[in-house]
Amino acid sequence: MAIPISILSDIESRLNTVVKKVSVVSGGDINQAYLLQTTVGNLFIKINDRHNYPNMFSKERQGLDAIREANAIAVPEVVLQGEFGNDSYLILEWINIGSANMLASSKLGMGLARMHKNTNARFGFYTDNYMGSLIQTNNWYTKWSDFFIEQRLQPMVKMATDKNELTRNDVHQFDRLYKKLPGLFTEEPPALLHGDLWGGNYLIDTDGKPYLIDPAVSYGNREFDIAMTTLFGGFDPAFYEAYNSEFPLQADWQQRLKLWNLYPLLVHVNLFGASYAKQVRENLSIFI
């Protein structure tokens, strides 16, 4: 699908540039994504329907800003974020993609660890945002267990139940988990989380510099980010070694990976259907 001429004209006017060429690139399931070759250089733009996904890009910008301000790991610079007609768009600097070799993976792990050292008095975030195309609420809590239950698991369980993707027995099993959850881990200070850290949400440029993209930020338990890196793969062992060298995880962190991954799996149930429900039940059974 081509970018509407009206949007291109709006961008050229606001950036005082000329778009010389537009090329389709990968941008996920929600957005249309393009490379813009302009008189001020290459830019990345993604576009979606502002009525279907209200404020999605402003929320993403807030997340990118929070990570940038942590001064621990790079994110693409936001060039312009705006709306025109029925569309919303976000323009970022263009990153030339390189190789995710061992050295780059180590830099990624160390950068994430340093980002996680940025803390807050409470768990949550200053605004709600998105996890994929779903609204993610971030009300403030003093305990991670309460936040994880009430702001992460319960909304997704209810949505999946309303869609008949989960059963009443599944709800009962989650209720059992909620009672046990505070005893399953040791509380740590809130850490600034990326929040959606699967293998498609980081980039390595041609100089080996890592960037985080597409955040769903909050302040939470840092094991949550680490857990999600294991859900679909894409992270070198050097990533985990560097992370633990910079900011060691608790000795038994591996035992809780499937616990924290209940949330992204529930998101997938709600986005893609019951094929993920089996994995939710398998993970849940470990902890109840």
C-alpha positions in Angstrom: 0.0 0.0 0.0 1.3 3.4 -1.0 1.6 6.3 1.5 -1.2 8.8 0.8 0.1 11.9 -1.1 -1.5 14.1 1.6 0.7 12.5 4.3 3.8 12.9 2.2 3.0 16.6 1.6 2.4 17.1 5.3 5.8 15.5 6.2 7.7 17.5 3.6 6.2 20.7 4.9 6.9 19.9 8.5 10.4 18.7 8.0 11.3 21.1 5.2 12.4 18.3 3.0 11.6 16.5 -0.2 10.7 12.8 -0.3 12.6 11.4 -3.3 11.7 7.7 -2.9 9.4 5.5 -0.8 10.1 1.8 -0.3 8.0 -0.7 1.7 9.9 -2.4 4.6 8.9 -4.8 7.4 7.0 -3.1 10.2 4.9 -5.7 12.0 1.3 -6.8 11.8 -0.2 -3.5 12.9 1.6 -0.8 10.9 2.5 0.0 7.4 6.2 0.7 7.3 8.4 2.5 4.8 11.9 3.7 4.1 11.7 7.4 3.1 14.7 8.6 1.0 14.7 12.4 1.5 16.9 15.4 1.0 17.8 15.3 4.7 18.7 11.6 4.6 16.9 8.2 5.0 14.1 8.0 7.5 11.8 5.2 8.8 8.1 5.8 8.9 5.2 3.7 10.2 1.6 4.5 9.7 -1.7 3.2 11.2 -5.3 4.1 11.6 -5.5 6.6 14.5 -9.1 5.6 15.3 -8.3 1.9 15.6 -5.1 2.6 17.7 -5.6 5.9 19.4 -2.4 7.6 20.6 -0.3 4.4 19.9 2.6 6.4 18.5 2.5 9.1 21.1 2.7 6.3 23.7 5.6 4.7 21.8 7.4 8.0 21.7 7.0 8.3 25.5 8.5 4.8 25.9 11.4 5.6 23.6 12.0 8.9 25.5 12.0 7.0 28.8 14.7 4.5 27.6 16.7 7.3 26.0 16.7 9.3 29.2 18.0 6.3 31.1 21.3 6.8 29.2 22.1 3.1 29.1 21.2 1.8 25.6 20.3 3.5 22.3 16.9 3.9 20.8 16.2 5.5 17.4 15.8 9.2 17.5 12.2 10.4 17.0 12.1 12.8 14.1 8.4 13.5 13.9 5.1 12.1 15.3 1.8 13.3 14.0 -1.6 12.7 12.6 -3.2 13.6 9.3 -6.8 12.7 8.3 -7.5 9.2 9.5 -3.9 8.2 9.9 -1.3 8.5 12.6 2.4 8.3 11.8 5.8 8.1 13.5 9.1 9.0 11.8 12.3 7.7 13.3 15.9 7.9 12.2 16.9 5.1 9.8 19.2 2.4 11.2 21.4 0.5 8.8 21.2 -3.1 10.0 24.3 -5.1 10.7 25.1 -8.4 12.3 24.1 -9.6 15.8 27.4 -11.2 16.5 28.8 -12.1 19.9 30.3 -8.7 20.7 27.1 -6.9 19.7 25.0 -9.3 21.8 27.3 -8.6 24.8 26.7 -4.9 24.3 23.0 -5.5 24.1 23.0 -7.5 27.4 25.2 -4.9 29.2 23.0 -2.0 27.9 19.8 -3.7 29.1 21.3 -4.4 32.5 22.3 -0.7 32.9 18.8 0.3 31.8 17.4 -2.0 34.5 19.3 -0.1 37.1 17.1 2.9 36.5 14.4 2.6 39.2 11.3 4.2 40.6 9.6 4.2 44.0 6.7 2.1 42.6 5.8 -0.4 39.9 3.9 1.0 36.9 4.3 4.0 34.6 3.2 7.5 34.1 0.8 6.6 31.3 -0.9 3.5 29.9 0.5 2.2 26.6 0.2 -0.7 24.2 1.4 -4.3 24.2 1.1 -5.1 20.5 -2.3 -3.8 19.5 -3.8 -4.2 23.0 -4.1 -1.5 25.6 -1.7 -2.1 28.6 -2.6 -0.3 31.8 0.2 0.9 34.1 -1.4 2.0 37.4 1.1 2.5 40.2 1.6 -0.3 42.9 4.0 -0.7 45.7 4.4 -4.5 45.1 5.3 -6.3 41.9 3.1 -9.2 42.7 0.0 -6.9 42.9 1.0 -5.0 39.8 1.6 -8.2 37.8 -1.7 -9.7 38.9 -3.9 -6.7 38.5 -2.3 -4.8 35.6 -1.0 -7.7 33.6 -2.6 -11.1 34.2 -6.2 -10.3 35.2 -7.0 -8.0 32.2 -5.7 -10.5 29.7 -7.4 -13.5 31.5 -10.7 -11.6 31.4 -10.4 -10.7 27.8 -9.5 -14.3 26.8 -12.4 -15.6 28.9 -14.8 -13.2 27.3 -13.6 -14.4 23.9 -14.1 -18.0 25.0 -10.4 -18.7 24.5 -10.0 -19.7 28.1 -12.4 -21.7 30.3 -13.8 -21.1 33.8 -11.4 -23.8 35.0 -8.5 -21.7 33.6 -9.8 -18.7 35.6 -9.9 -20.9 38.7 -6.3 -22.0 38.1 -5.2 -18.4 37.7 -6.9 -17.5 41.0 -4.8 -20.2 42.7 -1.7 -18.7 41.2 -2.6 -15.2 42.5 -2.6 -16.5 46.0 0.8 -18.2 45.6 2.5 -15.5 43.6 4.0 -13.4 46.4 5.9 -16.5 47.7 7.3 -17.5 44.3 10.0 -14.8 44.1 11.9 -12.2 46.1 10.8 -8.6 45.6 13.4 -6.2 44.0 13.2 -2.5 43.4 11.3 -1.5 40.3 13.4 -1.5 37.1 12.8 0.3 33.9 11.5 -2.4 31.5 11.3 -2.5 27.8 8.2 -4.6 28.2 8.1 -6.4 24.9 11.6 -7.7 24.5 11.4 -10.4 21.9 14.0 -10.9 19.2 12.2 -8.6 16.7 12.4 -5.6 19.0 16.1 -4.9 19.0 18.4 -3.9 16.1 22.2 -4.0 15.7 23.6 -1.4 13.3 26.5 -1.8 10.9 28.9 -0.6 13.6 27.7 -3.3 16.1 25.7 -0.8 18.2 22.5 -2.2 19.7 19.2 -0.3 19.7 15.9 -1.1 21.4 12.7 -0.5 19.4 8.9 -0.8 19.9 8.8 -0.6 23.7 5.9 -1.2 26.0 7.6 0.3 29.0 6.8 0.2 32.7 8.8 -0.1 35.9 8.7 -3.7 36.9 10.6 -6.8 37.9 13.6 -7.0 35.6 13.2 -10.8 35.3 10.1 -10.0 33.2 12.3 -8.6 30.3 14.7 -11.4 30.6 11.9 -14.0 30.5 10.5 -12.6 27.3 13.9 -12.9 25.6 13.6 -16.6 26.0 10.0 -17.0 24.7 10.8 -17.0 20.9 14.6 -17.0 20.9 16.9 -14.6 19.0 19.3 -13.8 21.8 22.9 -15.1 21.9 24.3 -16.7 25.1 26.7 -13.7 25.2 23.7 -11.5 25.9 22.9 -13.3 29.2 26.5 -13.5 30.2 27.0 -9.8 29.8 23.8 -9.0 31.6 24.7 -11.1 34.6 28.2 -9.6 34.6 26.8 -6.1 34.8 23.8 -6.7 37.0 23.5 -10.3 38.4 20.1 -11.9 38.4 18.9 -13.9 41.5 20.4 -17.4 41.5 17.1 -19.1 40.7 15.9 -16.7 37.9 15.6 -19.4 35.3 12.9 -21.2 37.4 10.6 -18.2 37.0 10.9 -17.6 33.2 7.6 -19.4 32.4 5.9 -17.6 35.2 6.5 -14.1 33.8 5.9 -15.3 30.3 2.3 -16.0 31.2 1.6 -12.4 30.3 2.9 -12.3 26.7 1.4 -15.7 26.1 -2.0 -14.4 27.2 -1.5 -11.4 24.9 -0.9 -13.9 22.1 -4.1 -15.8 23.0 -6.1 -12.6 22.7 -4.4 -11.5 19.5 -4.0 -14.8 17.7 -6.4 -17.3 19.3 -6.5 -20.5 21.3 -3.3 -22.1 19.7 -1.4 -20.3 22.6 -3.8 -21.4 25.3 -2.2 -24.8 25.6 1.2 -23.1 26.4 -0.5 -20.8 28.9 -1.9 -23.9 30.7 1.4 -25.7 30.6 3.2 -22.7 32.1 0.5 -22.2 34.7 0.5 -25.8 35.9 4.2 -25.5 37.0 3.4 -22.8 39.6 0.1 -24.0 41.1 
